[in-house]
Amino acid sequence: MRERINKTSICSVVFLDIIDYSKMSVLDQSDIKEHFNALINEAIKDVAQNDRIILDTGDGAAISLLGAPEEALFISMTIRDGILKHNRQSAQQLFVRIGINLGPVRVVTDINGQPNVIGDGINVAQRVMSFAEPNQILVSRSYYEVTSRLTKEIT
């Protein structure tokens, strides 16, 4: 990952936000966030560590994927399906908005010395996410334009 620091890359960014997180009690926030993190970890387990940067946003996460663009869709669907399964089996419901974008980011070192990403790639992913309904995945035009040419299944 260090070789990517201060270099601009085109990557897919999955931006996730837990709806009404700040309205929850601290105990509920802790429980929901633990389950949310477990869903993310399960979804990204097959993505090489050098091909991803995960940022905790407090009430969600941003997953930057520096490899194959279709990974963002598969990860998002895995997380969404895990949420829907959780909601069928639990009294504590989880609602998440998910946005995906493909765009330029620069890998930088954050205040804690950890890799971070800045740029339009992550900013647009957050904006796309803000239009999603609960447990819906929305993608940007740039992401759609690239991935729709990969296979009919992805389109």
DSSP file with accessible surface (Angstrom, degrees, kcal/mol):
  #  RESIDUE AA STRUCTURE BP1 BP2  ACC     N-H-->O    O-->H-N    N-H-->O    O-->H-N    TCO  KAPPA ALPHA  PHI   PSI    X-CA   Y-CA   Z-CA
    1    1 A M    >         0   0   31      0, 0.0     3,-1.9     0, 0.0     4,-0.4   0.000 360.0 360.0 360.0 -33.9    0.0    0.0    0.0
    2    2 A R  G >   +     0   0  148      1,-0.3     3,-1.2     2,-0.2     0, 0.0   0.815 360.0  63.1 -58.6 -30.8    2.9    2.4    0.7
    3    3 A E  G 3  S+     0   0  109      1,-0.2    -1,-0.3     3,-0.0     0, 0.0   0.684 100.1  54.8 -69.8 -13.3    3.8    2.4   -3.0
    4    4 A R  G X  S+     0   0   55     -3,-1.9     3,-1.7     2,-0.0   103,-0.5   0.551  78.3 121.8 -93.7  -9.7    0.4    4.0   -3.7
    5    5 A I  T <  S+     0   0   30     -3,-1.2   103,-0.2    -4,-0.4     3,-0.1  -0.310  83.0   6.7 -59.9 135.7    0.8    7.0   -1.3
    6    6 A N  T 3  S+     0   0  101    101,-4.1     2,-0.4     1,-0.2    -1,-0.3   0.719 104.3 117.8  62.1  26.4    0.6   10.4   -3.0
    7    7 A K    <   -     0   0  123     -3,-1.7   100,-1.8   100,-0.5     2,-0.4  -0.957  64.1-126.0-119.6 142.5   -0.4    8.8   -6.3
    8    8 A T  E     +A  106   0A  82     -2,-0.4     2,-0.3    98,-0.2    98,-0.2  -0.697  33.4 176.3 -86.6 135.5   -3.7    9.3   -8.1
    9    9 A S  E     -A  105   0A  29     96,-3.0    96,-2.8    -2,-0.4     2,-0.6  -0.947  32.7-124.5-133.0 155.7   -5.7    6.2   -9.0
   10   10 A I  E     +A  104   0A 111     -2,-0.3     2,-0.3    94,-0.2    92,-0.0  -0.908  48.8 158.9 -96.3 123.6   -9.0    5.5  -10.6
   11   11 A C  E     -A  103   0A   2     92,-2.4    92,-2.3    -2,-0.6     2,-0.4  -0.942  43.9-108.3-143.3 164.7  -10.9    3.3   -8.2
   12   12 A S  E     -AB 102  65A   2     53,-2.1    53,-3.5    -2,-0.3     2,-0.5  -0.801  32.5-160.9 -91.3 136.4  -14.4    2.2   -7.2
   13   13 A V  E     -AB 101  64A   0     88,-2.9    88,-1.9    -2,-0.4     2,-0.6  -0.984   8.4-161.7-123.7 126.5  -15.7    3.6   -3.9
   14   14 A V  E     -AB 100  63A   0     49,-2.8    49,-3.1    -2,-0.5     2,-0.5  -0.943  12.1-166.5-102.7 119.3  -18.5    2.0   -2.0
   15   15 A F  E     -AB  99  62A  14     84,-3.2    84,-2.5    -2,-0.6     2,-0.4  -0.946   6.4-173.7-111.2 125.8  -19.9    4.6    0.5
   16   16 A L  E     -AB  98  61A   0     45,-3.3    45,-1.8    -2,-0.5     2,-0.4  -0.946   7.4-173.9-123.1 142.3  -22.2    3.2    3.2
   17   17 A D  E     -AB  97  60A  13     80,-1.9    80,-2.3    -2,-0.4     2,-0.6  -0.995  22.8-134.7-138.0 125.2  -24.3    5.1    5.8
   18   18 A I  E >   -A   96   0A   1     41,-3.7     3,-1.3    -2,-0.4    78,-0.2  -0.717  33.6-124.6 -78.7 118.8  -26.3    3.6    8.7
   19   19 A I  T 3  S+     0   0   31     76,-2.9    76,-0.3    -2,-0.6    -1,-0.0  -0.436  85.6   0.7 -70.4 134.8  -29.6    5.5    8.7
   20   20 A D  T >  S+     0   0   90     -2,-0.2     3,-1.1     1,-0.1     4,-0.4   0.676  83.3 143.6  62.0  24.6  -30.6    7.1   12.0
   21   21 A Y  G X   +     0   0   38     -3,-1.3     3,-1.6     1,-0.3    -2,-0.1   0.907  67.8  53.9 -58.4 -43.1  -27.4    6.0   13.7
   22   22 A S  G 3  S+     0   0  105      1,-0.3    -1,-0.3    -4,-0.2    -3,-0.1   0.684 102.0  59.5 -70.5 -15.7  -27.1    9.2   15.7
   23   23 A K  G <  S+     0   0  165     -3,-1.1    -1,-0.3     2,-0.1    -2,-0.2   0.547  90.2  93.8 -85.9  -8.7  -30.6    8.8   17.1
   24   24 A M  S <  S-     0   0   46     -3,-1.6     2,-0.0    -4,-0.4    -4,-0.0  -0.460  84.8-102.9 -82.1 157.4  -29.7    5.4   18.6
   25   25 A S     >  -     0   0   59     -2,-0.1     4,-2.9     1,-0.1     5,-0.2  -0.326  36.7-108.0 -68.3 160.8  -28.6    4.8   22.2
   26   26 A V  H  > S+     0   0  117      1,-0.2     4,-2.5     2,-0.2     5,-0.2   0.904 121.6  52.3 -59.9 -39.2  -24.8    4.2   22.6
   27   27 A L  H  > S+     0   0  120      2,-0.2     4,-2.3     1,-0.2    -1,-0.2   0.936 111.7  45.4 -63.3 -44.9  -25.5    0.6   23.4
   28   28 A D  H  > S+     0   0   66      2,-0.2     4,-3.0     1,-0.2     5,-0.3   0.899 111.3  53.4 -65.8 -38.9  -27.6    0.2   20.2
   29   29 A Q  H  X S+     0   0   41     -4,-2.9     4,-2.8     1,-0.2     5,-0.2   0.931 109.7  48.8 -59.1 -44.3  -24.9    2.0   18.2
   30   30 A S  H  X S+     0   0   64     -4,-2.5     4,-2.1    -5,-0.2    -2,-0.2   0.927 113.9  45.2 -62.5 -45.4  -22.3   -0.4   19.5
   31   31 A D  H  X S+     0   0   69     -4,-2.3     4,-2.1     2,-0.2    -2,-0.2   0.935 116.3  45.1 -64.6 -47.2  -24.4   -3.5   18.7
   32   32 A I  H  X S+     0   0    0     -4,-3.0     4,-3.0     1,-0.2    -2,-0.2   0.919 113.4  49.9 -64.0 -43.8  -25.4   -2.2   15.2
   33   33 A K  H  X S+     0   0   19     -4,-2.8     4,-2.9    -5,-0.3     5,-0.2   0.899 108.9  52.7 -65.7 -37.3  -21.8   -1.1   14.3
   34   34 A E  H  X S+     0   0  136     -4,-2.1     4,-1.9    -5,-0.2    -1,-0.2   0.937 113.7  42.8 -62.6 -45.0  -20.4   -4.4   15.4
   35   35 A H  H  X S+     0   0   59     -4,-2.1     4,-2.2     2,-0.2    -2,-0.2   0.922 113.7  52.2 -66.8 -42.8  -22.8   -6.3   13.2
   36   36 A F  H  X S+     0   0    0     -4,-3.0     4,-2.2     1,-0.2    -2,-0.2   0.931 109.9  48.6 -57.9 -46.8  -22.2   -3.8   10.3
   37   37 A N  H  X S+     0   0   57     -4,-2.9     4,-2.8     1,-0.2    -1,-0.2   0.881 108.8  53.7 -63.4 -38.1  -18.5   -4.2   10.6
   38   38 A A  H  X S+     0   0   53     -4,-1.9     4,-2.3    -5,-0.2    -1,-0.2   0.904 107.7  50.9 -63.3 -40.2  -18.9   -8.0   10.5
   39   39 A L  H  X S+     0   0   25     -4,-2.2     4,-2.2     2,-0.2    -2,-0.2   0.914 111.9  47.2 -63.0 -42.7  -20.9   -7.7    7.3
   40   40 A I  H  X S+     0   0    5     -4,-2.2     4,-2.1     2,-0.2    -2,-0.2   0.943 111.1  50.8 -64.0 -47.0  -18.2   -5.6    5.7
   41   41 A N  H  X S+     0   0   99     -4,-2.8     4,-0.6     1,-0.2    -2,-0.2   0.894 111.7  47.7 -59.7 -39.6  -15.4   -7.9    6.8
   42   42 A E  H >< S+     0   0  105     -4,-2.3     3,-0.7     1,-0.2     4,-0.2   0.914 111.7  50.8 -66.0 -41.7  -17.3  -10.9    5.3
   43   43 A A  H 3< S+     0   0   16     -4,-2.2     3,-0.3     1,-0.2    -2,-0.2   0.820 116.3  39.1 -67.7 -31.5  -18.0   -9.1    2.1
   44   44 A I  H >< S+     0   0    3     -4,-2.1     3,-2.4     1,-0.2    -1,-0.2   0.407  80.4 108.4-100.4   4.0  -14.3   -8.0    1.5
   45   45 A K  T << S+     0   0  120     -3,-0.7    -1,-0.2    -4,-0.6    -2,-0.1   0.772  82.0  46.9 -56.6 -27.7  -12.6  -11.2    2.7
   46   46 A D  T 3  S+     0   0  143     -3,-0.3     2,-0.5    -4,-0.2    -1,-0.3   0.404  90.1  97.7 -96.1   3.3  -11.6  -12.2   -0.9
   47   47 A V  S <  S-     0   0   10     -3,-2.4     5,-0.1     1,-0.0    -3,-0.0  -0.817  83.8-112.4 -93.6 126.3  -10.3   -8.7   -1.8
   48   48 A A    >   -     0   0   54     -2,-0.5     3,-1.9     1,-0.1     4,-0.1  -0.246  20.5-124.9 -56.6 139.8   -6.5   -8.4   -1.5
   49   49 A Q  G >  S+     0   0  147      1,-0.3     3,-1.3     2,-0.2    -1,-0.1   0.840 111.0  56.4 -58.1 -34.3   -5.5   -6.0    1.3
   50   50 A N  G 3  S+     0   0   84      1,-0.2    -1,-0.3     3,-0.0    -2,-0.1   0.610 103.0  57.2 -73.1 -10.9   -3.3   -4.0   -1.1
   51   51 A D  G <  S+     0   0   46     -3,-1.9    15,-2.5    14,-0.1    16,-0.6   0.249 105.5  54.2-102.2  11.1   -6.4   -3.5   -3.3
   52   52 A R  E <   -C   65   0A  50     -3,-1.3     2,-0.4    13,-0.2    13,-0.2  -0.999  49.7-169.8-148.5 147.3   -8.6   -1.9   -0.7
   53   53 A I  E     -C   64   0A  10     11,-2.0    11,-3.1    -2,-0.3     2,-0.5  -0.987  16.1-161.3-132.0 124.3   -8.7    1.0    1.8
   54   54 A I  E     -C   63   0A  64     -2,-0.4     2,-0.5     9,-0.2     9,-0.2  -0.929   3.3-166.2-111.1 126.8  -11.5    1.0    4.3
   55   55 A L  E     -C   62   0A  30      7,-3.1     7,-2.3    -2,-0.5     2,-0.6  -0.947  15.6-140.0-112.4 128.5  -12.4    4.2    6.2
   56   56 A D  E     -C   61   0A 104     -2,-0.5     5,-0.2     5,-0.2     3,-0.1  -0.772  15.9-174.0 -84.0 122.9  -14.6    4.2    9.2
   57   57 A T        -     0   0   52      3,-1.7     2,-1.6    -2,-0.6     4,-0.2   0.259  41.8-116.0-101.9  11.2  -16.9    7.2    9.0
   58   58 A G  S    S+     0   0   37      2,-0.5    -1,-0.1     1,-0.2   -41,-0.0  -0.537 111.4  39.1  88.9 -67.6  -18.5    6.7   12.4
   59   59 A D  S    S-     0   0   62     -2,-1.6   -41,-3.7    -3,-0.1     2,-0.3   0.127 136.2 -18.8-101.3  22.3  -22.0    6.1   11.1
   60   60 A G  E    S-B   17   0A   0    -43,-0.3    -3,-1.7    36,-0.1    -2,-0.5  -0.921  72.9 -99.1 175.0-148.8  -20.8    4.0    8.2
   61   61 A A  E     -BC  16  56A   4    -45,-1.8   -45,-3.3    -2,-0.3     2,-0.4  -0.987   7.2-140.2-160.4 158.1  -17.8    3.3    6.0
   62   62 A A  E     -BC  15  55A   0     -7,-2.3    -7,-3.1    -2,-0.3     2,-0.6  -0.999  17.6-164.5-124.9 124.5  -16.1    4.1    2.8
   63   63 A I  E     -BC  14  54A   0    -49,-3.1   -49,-2.8    -2,-0.4     2,-0.5  -0.946   2.6-162.9-113.1 112.8  -14.5    1.2    0.9
   64   64 A S  E     -BC  13  53A   0    -11,-3.1   -11,-2.0    -2,-0.6     2,-0.6  -0.859   4.9-162.2 -97.3 126.3  -12.1    2.2   -1.8
   65   65 A L  E     -BC  12  52A   0    -53,-3.5   -53,-2.1    -2,-0.5   -13,-0.2  -0.942  13.6-176.4-115.9 116.8  -11.3   -0.7   -4.2
   66   66 A L        +     0   0   22    -15,-2.5   -14,-0.1    -2,-0.6   -56,-0.1   0.345  67.9  59.4 -94.7   5.0   -8.2   -0.3   -6.4
   67   67 A G  S    S-     0   0   32    -16,-0.6   -55,-0.1     1,-0.3    -2,-0.1   0.153 103.9  -4.0-105.3-136.9   -8.8   -3.5   -8.3
   68   68 A A    >   -     0   0   38      1,-0.1     3,-1.3     2,-0.1     4,-0.4  -0.328  60.0-138.6 -62.0 130.1  -11.6   -4.8  -10.6
   69   69 A P  T >> S+     0   0   29      0, 0.0     3,-1.3     0, 0.0     4,-0.6   0.825  98.1  65.2 -63.8 -30.2  -14.5   -2.3  -10.7
   70   70 A E  H 3> S+     0   0   57      1,-0.3     4,-2.1     2,-0.2     3,-0.4   0.750  84.1  76.3 -67.2 -18.1  -17.1   -5.0  -10.5
   71   71 A E  H <> S+     0   0   49     -3,-1.3     4,-2.8     1,-0.2     5,-0.3   0.867  88.0  59.8 -57.8 -35.1  -15.9   -5.9   -7.0
   72   72 A A  H <> S+     0   0    0     -3,-1.3     4,-2.3    -4,-0.4    -1,-0.2   0.908 106.4  45.7 -61.8 -40.8  -17.7   -2.9   -5.6
   73   73 A L  H  X S+     0   0   29     -4,-0.6     4,-2.6    -3,-0.4     5,-0.2   0.935 113.8  48.0 -67.9 -45.6  -21.0   -4.2   -6.9
   74   74 A F  H  X S+     0   0   90     -4,-2.1     4,-2.2     2,-0.2    -2,-0.2   0.912 113.4  47.8 -63.8 -40.9  -20.5   -7.7   -5.5
   75   75 A I  H  X S+     0   0    6     -4,-2.8     4,-2.5    -5,-0.2     5,-0.2   0.940 112.3  49.7 -63.6 -45.9  -19.4   -6.3   -2.1
   76   76 A S  H  X S+     0   0    0     -4,-2.3     4,-2.9    -5,-0.3    -2,-0.2   0.904 111.6  48.1 -60.9 -43.2  -22.4   -4.0   -2.0
   77   77 A M  H  X S+     0   0   70     -4,-2.6     4,-2.9     2,-0.2    -1,-0.2   0.891 110.6  51.6 -66.7 -37.6  -24.8   -6.8   -2.8
   78   78 A T  H  X S+     0   0   67     -4,-2.2     4,-2.1    -5,-0.2    -2,-0.2   0.926 112.9  45.2 -64.2 -44.1  -23.2   -9.1   -0.2
   79   79 A I  H  X S+     0   0    0     -4,-2.5     4,-2.3     2,-0.2    -2,-0.2   0.948 114.4  48.3 -64.1 -48.1  -23.6   -6.4    2.4
   80   80 A R  H  X S+     0   0   64     -4,-2.9     4,-2.5     1,-0.2    -2,-0.2   0.931 111.8  49.1 -60.2 -43.8  -27.1   -5.5    1.4
   81   81 A D  H  X S+     0   0   80     -4,-2.9     4,-2.3     1,-0.2    -1,-0.2   0.892 110.2  52.0 -64.0 -37.2  -28.2   -9.2    1.4
   82   82 A G  H  X S+     0   0   18     -4,-2.1     4,-2.4    -5,-0.2    -1,-0.2   0.884 109.7  49.7 -64.8 -37.2  -26.6   -9.7    4.8
   83   83 A I  H  X S+     0   0    0     -4,-2.3     4,-2.7     2,-0.2    11,-0.3   0.932 110.2  49.5 -66.3 -45.8  -28.6   -6.7    6.1
   84   84 A L  H  X S+     0   0   63     -4,-2.5     4,-1.5     2,-0.2    -2,-0.2   0.908 112.3  48.3 -62.1 -40.0  -31.8   -8.1    4.7
   85   85 A K  H  X S+     0   0  111     -4,-2.3     4,-1.2     1,-0.2     3,-0.3   0.932 111.3  50.5 -64.0 -45.7  -31.2  -11.5    6.3
   86   86 A H  H >X S+     0   0   23     -4,-2.4     4,-1.3     1,-0.2     3,-0.5   0.916 108.3  52.8 -56.8 -44.3  -30.3   -9.8    9.6
   87   87 A N  H 3< S+     0   0   19     -4,-2.7    -1,-0.2     1,-0.2    -2,-0.2   0.801 107.1  51.8 -66.9 -29.0  -33.6   -7.8    9.5
   88   88 A R  H 3< S+     0   0  185     -4,-1.5    -1,-0.2    -3,-0.3    -2,-0.2   0.779 118.7  37.2 -73.3 -26.3  -35.7  -11.0    8.9
   89   89 A Q  H << S+     0   0  145     -4,-1.2     2,-0.3    -3,-0.5    -2,-0.2   0.487 111.4  60.5-105.5  -5.8  -34.0  -12.6   12.0
   90   90 A S     <  -     0   0   39     -4,-1.3    -1,-0.0    -5,-0.1     0, 0.0  -0.934  61.3-144.4-130.7 148.9  -33.7   -9.8   14.4
   91   91 A A  S    S+     0   0  106     -2,-0.3     2,-1.0     1,-0.1    -1,-0.1   0.774  92.0  77.8 -75.4 -27.9  -35.8   -7.3   16.3
   92   92 A Q  S    S-     0   0   59     -6,-0.1     2,-0.2    -3,-0.1    -1,-0.1  -0.744  80.5-151.8 -86.4 103.7  -33.1   -4.7   15.9
   93   93 A Q        -     0   0   78     -2,-1.0     2,-0.5    -5,-0.0    -2,-0.1  -0.509   5.9-152.9 -81.2 146.4  -33.4   -3.5   12.3
   94   94 A L        -     0   0    1    -11,-0.3     2,-0.4    -2,-0.2    -7,-0.1  -0.980  11.0-175.7-121.1 125.4  -30.5   -2.2   10.3
   95   95 A F        +     0   0   85     -2,-0.5   -76,-2.9   -76,-0.3     2,-0.4  -0.994   8.4 175.8-125.3 127.0  -31.1    0.3    7.4
   96   96 A V  E     -A   18   0A   0     -2,-0.4    39,-2.6   -78,-0.2    40,-0.5  -0.973  23.5-143.9-132.6 141.0  -28.2    1.4    5.3
   97   97 A R  E     -A   17   0A  68    -80,-2.3   -80,-1.9    -2,-0.4     2,-0.4  -0.879  21.5-162.6 -99.5 141.4  -27.8    3.6    2.2
   98   98 A I  E     -Ad  16 137A   0     38,-1.9    40,-2.4    -2,-0.4     2,-0.4  -0.988  10.3-179.8-131.7 128.5  -25.2    2.5   -0.3
   99   99 A G  E     -Ad  15 138A   0    -84,-2.5   -84,-3.2    -2,-0.4     2,-0.4  -0.979   7.3-163.1-126.4 141.1  -23.6    4.5   -3.1
  100  100 A I  E     +Ad  14 139A   0     38,-2.1    40,-2.2    -2,-0.4     2,-0.3  -0.982  12.1 171.6-125.0 136.3  -21.0    3.4   -5.6
  101  101 A N  E     -A   13   0A   7    -88,-1.9   -88,-2.9    -2,-0.4     2,-0.5  -0.970  23.6-147.9-138.4 153.9  -18.8    5.6   -7.8
  102  102 A L  E     +A   12   0A  24     -2,-0.3   -90,-0.2   -90,-0.2    40,-0.1  -0.992  49.3 111.1-119.9 118.9  -15.8    5.1  -10.1
  103  103 A G  E     -A   11   0A   7    -92,-2.3   -92,-2.4    -2,-0.5     2,-0.2  -0.985  63.8 -52.7-171.6-179.0  -13.5    8.1  -10.1
  104  104 A P  E     +A   10   0A  55      0, 0.0    17,-3.0     0, 0.0     2,-0.3  -0.457  47.8 168.7 -77.5 136.9  -10.1    9.6   -9.3
  105  105 A V  E     -A    9   0A   2    -96,-2.8   -96,-3.0    -2,-0.2     2,-0.5  -0.964  26.4-138.4-136.8 156.7   -8.7    9.4   -5.8
  106  106 A R  E     -AE   8 118A 103     12,-2.7    12,-1.8    -2,-0.3     2,-0.5  -0.977  18.5-135.1-115.3 128.8   -5.3   10.2   -4.3
  107  107 A V  E     + E   0 117A   0   -100,-1.8  -101,-4.1  -103,-0.5  -100,-0.5  -0.751  37.5 166.6 -83.3 123.3   -4.0    7.8   -1.7
  108  108 A V  E     - E   0 116A  24      8,-2.6     8,-2.8    -2,-0.5     2,-0.5  -0.805  40.2-102.4-129.1 172.0   -2.6    9.9    1.2
  109  109 A T  E     - E   0 115A  68     -2,-0.3     2,-0.0     6,-0.2     8,-0.0  -0.872  38.9-142.2 -98.8 129.3   -1.4    9.3    4.8
  110  110 A D    >   -     0   0   42      4,-3.4     3,-2.3    -2,-0.5     6,-0.0  -0.151  35.4 -84.8 -83.4-176.3   -3.9   10.4    7.4
  111  111 A I  T 3  S+     0   0  163      1,-0.3    -1,-0.1     2,-0.1    -2,-0.0   0.757 130.0  51.8 -61.5 -24.0   -3.3   12.1   10.8
  112  112 A N  T 3  S-     0   0  127      2,-0.1    -1,-0.3     3,-0.0    -2,-0.0   0.300 121.3-105.2 -94.9   6.5   -2.7    8.6   12.3
  113  113 A G  S <  S+     0   0   30     -3,-2.3    -2,-0.1     1,-0.3     3,-0.0   0.632  80.8 128.9  80.3  14.3   -0.2    7.5    9.7
  114  114 A Q        -     0   0  108      1,-0.1    -4,-3.4     0, 0.0    -1,-0.3  -0.702  68.3 -93.1-101.3 153.6   -2.8    5.2    8.0
  115  115 A P  E     +E  109   0A  26      0, 0.0     2,-0.3     0, 0.0    -6,-0.2  -0.363  51.0 171.6 -63.1 141.3   -3.6    5.2    4.3
  116  116 A N  E     -E  108   0A  41     -8,-2.8    -8,-2.6    -6,-0.0     2,-0.4  -0.914  23.5-131.8-142.2 165.2   -6.6    7.4    3.4
  117  117 A V  E     +E  107   0A   4     -2,-0.3     2,-0.3   -10,-0.2   -10,-0.2  -0.973  20.5 177.7-126.5 143.7   -8.2    8.5    0.1
  118  118 A I  E     +E  106   0A  86    -12,-1.8   -12,-2.7    -2,-0.4     3,-0.2  -0.929  33.1  65.1-133.6 159.5   -9.2   12.0   -1.0
  119  119 A G  S >> S-     0   0   26     -2,-0.3     4,-2.2   -14,-0.2     3,-0.5  -0.596  91.3 -47.8 123.3 179.6  -10.7   13.3   -4.2
  120  120 A D  H 3> S+     0   0  101      1,-0.2     4,-2.8     2,-0.2     5,-0.4   0.807 119.9  67.8 -60.2 -33.9  -13.8   13.2   -6.4
  121  121 A G  H 3> S+     0   0    0    -17,-3.0     4,-1.2     1,-0.2    -1,-0.2   0.937 111.6  31.0 -54.7 -47.2  -14.0    9.4   -6.4
  122  122 A I  H <> S+     0   0   14     -3,-0.5     4,-2.0   -18,-0.3    -1,-0.2   0.880 118.0  55.7 -81.3 -36.4  -14.9    9.3   -2.7
  123  123 A N  H  X S+     0   0   62     -4,-2.2     4,-1.8     1,-0.2    -2,-0.2   0.924 110.4  44.9 -62.9 -43.7  -16.8   12.6   -2.7
  124  124 A V  H  X S+     0   0   49     -4,-2.8     4,-3.0     2,-0.2     5,-0.3   0.893 108.3  57.7 -69.6 -36.6  -19.2   11.6   -5.5
  125  125 A A  H  X S+     0   0    0     -4,-1.2     4,-2.4    -5,-0.4  -110,-0.2   0.920 107.2  48.9 -58.5 -40.9  -19.7    8.2   -3.9
  126  126 A Q  H  X S+     0   0   95     -4,-2.0     4,-1.7     2,-0.2    -1,-0.2   0.915 111.7  48.5 -65.5 -40.9  -21.0    9.9   -0.7
  127  127 A R  H  X S+     0   0  150     -4,-1.8     4,-0.6     2,-0.2    -2,-0.2   0.915 111.4  49.4 -66.6 -41.8  -23.3   12.2   -2.8
  128  128 A V  H >< S+     0   0   23     -4,-3.0     3,-1.5     1,-0.2     4,-0.4   0.938 109.3  53.6 -60.8 -44.8  -24.7    9.2   -4.7
  129  129 A M  H >< S+     0   0    7     -4,-2.4     3,-1.8     1,-0.3    -1,-0.2   0.878  97.5  65.3 -57.2 -36.6  -25.3    7.4   -1.4
  130  130 A S  H 3< S+     0   0   61     -4,-1.7    -1,-0.3     1,-0.3    -2,-0.2   0.720 100.0  51.9 -65.4 -17.8  -27.2   10.3    0.0
  131  131 A F  T << S+     0   0  154     -3,-1.5    -1,-0.3    -4,-0.6    -2,-0.2   0.535  87.9 107.8 -91.9  -8.4  -29.9    9.7   -2.7
  132  132 A A    <   -     0   0    7     -3,-1.8     3,-0.1    -4,-0.4   -33,-0.1  -0.405  66.3-129.9 -73.7 146.6  -30.4    6.0   -1.9
  133  133 A E    >   -     0   0  124      1,-0.2     3,-2.0    -2,-0.1   -35,-0.3  -0.401  54.7 -59.5 -80.3 167.5  -33.4    4.7   -0.1
  134  134 A P  T 3  S-     0   0   67      0, 0.0   -37,-0.2     0, 0.0    -1,-0.2  -0.279 125.5  -0.9 -53.9 128.3  -33.0    2.4    2.9
  135  135 A N  T 3  S+     0   0   18    -39,-2.6     2,-0.3     1,-0.2   -38,-0.2   0.727 103.8 131.9  60.1  30.8  -31.0   -0.7    1.9
  136  136 A Q    <   -     0   0   74     -3,-2.0   -38,-1.9   -40,-0.5     2,-0.5  -0.846  50.1-142.8-109.8 145.8  -30.8    0.4   -1.7
  137  137 A I  E     -d   98   0A  30     -2,-0.3     2,-0.4   -40,-0.1   -38,-0.2  -0.940  19.5-176.3-107.3 123.6  -27.7    0.5   -3.8
  138  138 A L  E     -d   99   0A  50    -40,-2.4   -38,-2.1    -2,-0.5     2,-0.3  -0.934   6.6-159.1-116.3 145.8  -27.2    3.4   -6.2
  139  139 A V  E     -d  100   0A  58     -2,-0.4   -38,-0.2   -40,-0.2     2,-0.1  -0.906  17.8-116.1-123.3 152.3  -24.4    3.8   -8.7
  140  140 A S     >  -     0   0   11    -40,-2.2     4,-2.5    -2,-0.3     5,-0.2  -0.337  30.4-109.5 -78.1 164.1  -23.0    6.8  -10.4
  141  141 A R  H  > S+     0   0  175      1,-0.2     4,-3.0     2,-0.2     5,-0.2   0.911 118.8  53.9 -60.5 -42.2  -23.1    7.3  -14.2
  142  142 A S  H  > S+     0   0   50      1,-0.2     4,-1.6     2,-0.2    -1,-0.2   0.916 110.0  46.8 -62.9 -40.3  -19.3    6.8  -14.4
  143  143 A Y  H  > S+     0   0    2    -43,-0.2     4,-2.6     1,-0.2     5,-0.3   0.943 114.1  47.7 -65.0 -45.4  -19.5    3.5  -12.6
  144  144 A Y  H  X S+     0   0   89     -4,-2.5     4,-2.6     1,-0.2     5,-0.2   0.921 107.8  55.6 -61.1 -44.7  -22.4    2.3  -14.7
  145  145 A E  H  < S+     0   0   68     -4,-3.0     4,-0.3     1,-0.2    -1,-0.2   0.885 115.1  38.1 -58.5 -39.9  -20.7    3.3  -18.0
  146  146 A V  H >< S+     0   0   61     -4,-1.6     3,-1.1    -5,-0.2    -2,-0.2   0.955 120.3  42.0 -76.6 -51.6  -17.6    1.2  -17.2
  147  147 A T  H >X S+     0   0    6     -4,-2.6     3,-1.7     1,-0.3     4,-0.8   0.802 102.8  66.9 -72.6 -25.4  -19.2   -1.8  -15.5
  148  148 A S  T 3< S+     0   0   20     -4,-2.6    -1,-0.3    -5,-0.3     7,-0.2   0.720  98.4  55.7 -68.2 -15.8  -22.1   -2.1  -18.0
  149  149 A R  T <4 S+     0   0  173     -3,-1.1    -1,-0.3    -4,-0.3    -2,-0.2   0.450  94.8  69.6 -92.4  -1.0  -19.5   -3.0  -20.7
  150  150 A L  T <4 S-     0   0   77     -3,-1.7     2,-0.3     1,-0.3    -2,-0.2   0.950 113.9 -21.8 -82.2 -55.8  -18.1   -5.9  -18.7
  151  151 A T     X  -     0   0   66     -4,-0.8     4,-1.8     1,-0.1    -1,-0.3  -0.984  53.1-116.8-150.6 159.9  -21.0   -8.5  -18.8
  152  152 A K  T  4 S+     0   0  196     -2,-0.3    -1,-0.1     1,-0.2    -2,-0.0   0.862 114.1  60.5 -65.4 -34.4  -24.7   -8.5  -19.4
  153  153 A E  T  4 S+     0   0  168      1,-0.2    -1,-0.2     2,-0.2    -5,-0.0   0.922 106.0  45.4 -60.5 -42.6  -25.2   -9.8  -15.8
  154  154 A I  T  4        0   0   22      1,-0.2    -1,-0.2    -7,-0.1    -2,-0.2   0.905 360.0 360.0 -69.5 -39.3  -23.6   -6.7  -14.3
  155  155 A T     <        0   0   87     -4,-1.8    -1,-0.2    -7,-0.2    -2,-0.2   0.942 360.0 360.0 -57.4 360.0  -25.6   -4.4  -16.6
